[in-house]
Structures are given as structure tokens and as C-alpha cells.
Amino acid sequence: MKLQTRILSLAVLSTLPLMAAAQDEATALDQVLVTATRTPIALQDSISPAQVIDRAEIERSQAPSLQDLLRGRAGINLNNSGGLGKQSSLFLRGTNSAHTLVLVDGVRINTGDLGLAMLQDLPLAQIERVEIVRGPQSSLYGADAIGGVIQIFTRRNAGQFAPHLQLGAGSNGLREASGGFGGSGERGWFGTDIAYQHTDGINACRGNPITFAGCGADEPDRDGYRNLSMSLRGGYALGDAWHVEGTALRAEGENHYDGYYNYSETLQQVLGGKVRYTPGARFNLTVSAGRADNESQNYNGSTWLGAAQTHRDTASVQADIGVAEGQLLSAGVDWSQENLDGSSAGYGVDSRDNTGVFVQYQGRFGAHHLQANVRNDDNEQFGNHTTGSLGWGMELDGGFRLNASYGSAFKAPTFSDLYDPWSGVPTLDPETSRSANLGIAQQGDGWRWGLDVYETRIDDLITYDATTFMMSQVEKARIRGAELTGAITVAGVDISAQLSHTDPRNRTDGSAQFDNWLARRAQNTARLDIDRRFGDFRAGITANGAGKRYDDAANTVRLGGYGTVDLRLEYAISRDWSVLGRVSNLFDRDYETVAWYNQPGREYRLSVRYQPN
């Protein structure tokens, strides 16, 4: 596995010189990014390292899930507990899985009890684009954004009314279907989609009932998963200055596991609405509100064992003022309330609210870019926390750009951290961090590359102690890393390469775990995507690799590195109809990203798509 990971890393590195040598053979890519500043900017103007995955890339990848789409991308370590639909944890830049704020159409979806986003229940069929911003963003978004922010935008509709449909089947009893329609007119747009995904699954866990390792059970059966999702969205311009829009996403699931809890019924629902007032080119006022619901009913066979229900209500007011040419001032107020209504856990505290006030300045002075943010959050349970960030960018000759930034962030302990009856510790303090980033990038006509190096120091990092079975607080953690990315189109071949190194360490003096790796983070990850169109055919390959990691804080349970290769083929039968085929894990590699939890071997997937062009 170590050799495979090194070979993939070398393959990624070998593609990067091409990106500076074929300036005349590709076209420029100018994508828009919203998440890094809460205002629309060009992706290449972002001071924070960022990435955009649009609908075209989602469809080209033929990824079966959001986790598969994100795996191996810059700064991302992704762990999965047993295949499609099973619990997945995302570690961004080596921080905890609850340190990445996840938004759906601007609505926070991290759960109040665990602090995680249930990524496995967000179907790709409902997603238009994904924005990934790496590095601390608490000065814009408040708590939960120590590692960064991932924002998911549900599908949008432009142009004349048009339907779309896709049907597919594959290994392990996979069957899936999705479809929808929508369009836009002179003043408004609308759309709706429905998607269904069902798999018989694999044996998710090979646990030991004697030592309670893994899931604590030995149940060699298939653990299936089903997801039914629906979405509605629409917007309308009431006049030249007023615009309203609303979105709704609902995903219902059924999931089978191994262990004490071996079946659950889940619900994830996100509702959002927005009113925007733009009387002129230099002023914009946006008022938005949303609600995110996460619910699960848990069983052992047919015996009900309990429920978990978390709800988060949010509201925001933001004003953007162009104070001069190239100078933008933004100010706003965010409010949120977390509730564990109906949870059977019996937590001592089951509700709290937070109010945040922020100011941001963006300025352009010739070749120089400046971004400065400051924010204060008043948490009902933990009081006031002030965070800030400062970023600077400079454009140089030859398409080069330098970026430097520094920012602070914080996170309040989750309800589960504090009050879980088995592992909670009510005396936990909020986590705080300081991060610095230095980057250099170059972009030409259809090619780009970038290198970012960073360091994050976290005080009072909250972790789970497998020896005491309780939550604990690491006094200090230090994370250093580097990310090398690039993309190019040369001779009709689209190449994208991403290579990440993360060194996440416990740096608590006097601790028995001093200088240990933080659990479940691989130091090295790499991803290489290559696509080529041949007339009516399109072929592609994705190679993913990750080095070793440790499953526990004591660094006694080692998980080996791995490398996988996925192949895909698409054939346009006609202008509107296509046939798609994919082979995942082509060489049938055995590997784990969480100890005792299996990953699928070689899988096949075939589908047909109808999409008017």
C-alpha cells in the first residue's frame, strides 16, 4: 500500500509541470465563489484557498455519493464506516470532523448533538455545485469553522423549461433513479427534483463481541441503505430592486448496521428563504432565514431503542456597501438556535442560541487585494467570543499570485460532548484556534496550479479517549500541512491533480500522547482525475491514494495506506440520451478508513441519462 500511495503521489506531481507548459492549448476557466467572502467573487481572487465543483464535473465524475466526490481533494481526509450510506466523517486540514461548517443553500446543517453534517444522506442528484474553502472562517460564520467551510448548492434552473432523467443499477443490488424539471423566464425561475437510491450493501463491520472492538458484534450479513429525496426551489424578481427565492430539500433514509443499533430510519430536511434588495450598483441588503432538521429512529431488529431529533433555526441580515471603486464593506447579524426536541438521550441542556455580529472589508489597490474580518459571537451557554482574520493577495507578472492570511476561530462543545450519558463531560471548554496560510499560484489560458502551506494551533481540542470511554480535552494540538493542486486541458485531455500533506499532532506537554498523530487522519493523500472526449465517447479515470493513519489517539491501532482506481465511460446515443458505465476500485483493493469497518471491493455501475441540450 505504501508503494501504491507513493506511485500515485508521483503521478500527481508529474502532471503539474504540464500545467505551466501548455498555455496555448486550453481555455480559461473563470468560476464564481461565494463562500469565502459571503459575496460573489472570482475563484482566482479568493485569498483563502478554495475549490469549486460544478454540476458538469459532478456528472462527468459519475460519483455514486457526495463522499466519493470529495474523497482525496485538497486538504480532505474522509473516513467511512462500511460503504454507501454509512456514517462518514470529513477532516479538513487535519481538524476534527465537527470543525468543518457545512451549509446547504446558506443554511447550517451541522447537527446540534454531534456537531457533524450527515454527508452520507445528501444525494448528489440534488446538488448543483459544491464550494470548499480551506482555513478558519469563524470571523465570517462563527463557531464550527476552524478547519473551513463546505457549502452545497441545490440544483438551479436556467433557460427554457426542460426535464431530465437518469436510471441506473449496479453491484451489491444497487438501483437508483432521479429526475426533475425546471426552467426560467424573464423574471423568475423554478424547479423540482426527486431521487431514489437503494443498495443491498456489504457487510459493514467485522466487530468482535468479546473485546467489543469495532461495532462490538459479528454479524456477517449485508447492511443495506435506501434514500428517497425531494427538492423544490424557485425565485422571482418583484421589480428591478427586489428579489425573493426559496429552497427546500428533504431526504428520508433507511440504514442497516451491525451491533447494538442495527437499523435506523433517518430524516434530513433543509428549508431556506431569502429576500434581496438592490436599489443600485453599490448597495445590497439580504435578509434570509432557514431551518435544518435531523431525525433518526433507532432499532435493534424490530425493537425500538430510542430517537434523536435535532433542529437548528437560523436568520441573517447582511448589508454590502460599495464605499468606493474596488472597496466593499459588508456588515451583518446572524442568529441561530439549536434544539434537541424529542431526543431520547435525556441531556441536561437541550437548547441554546447564538447571536453573531460581523464586519468585513474587501479592497483592491492596483495589484493588491485586502480582506479583513472581525466578528463577535454571544453564545447563550459559553458567553462572548471574538474572532478575526486578515488576508492579503498580490498579483505578479506571468499570471502569478501571492496570498497570505491569518485567522482565529472557535467552537463550542456539542450537546453530545457535554451531556452524553455514556461519554459526556459537562466541564468541557470551547475550543479556540489560530491559523496562518501562505500560498502561491499561477494561472494562464486554461491551466492553473497552486501551492499552499499552513499551520493551525488549537487550544482545548476535544477528543474521545478510547481508554476511559469519555470525551477529553487535549490541551494543545498543532497541525502543519501543504497542498499542491493543478488543472489543465492539453491535446483534448482534462487533467486535475491534488496532493496534500497534513501533520496533525498532540502537543500537550507532559502528556503520554505528546507528539502522537491525531486519530484517523492520514498524513498524505492524493487524487488524480483524467478525462478525454472522443467524438460521442468520453472516458475518464480517477486515482485516489492515502497513506497510513492511526485509529486511536494512543497510536496503537494502525491502518495501512491504500490506493484505488476508478474507470468511467460515457457514450452519447443521441443529442439528449447517454449511456454511462463506471468501475469503482478496479483492482479490488481491501482497505479500511475506520478500524474494523469494511470498504466495498470492485463494483460496477451502469446507467442511462436523458438531458436535453
Summary of the structure (lengths in Angstrom):
residues: 613
radius of gyration: 23.4
end to end distance: 43.0
largest distance: 69.1
contacts: 2229
relative contact order: 0.15
helix: 9%
strand: 57%
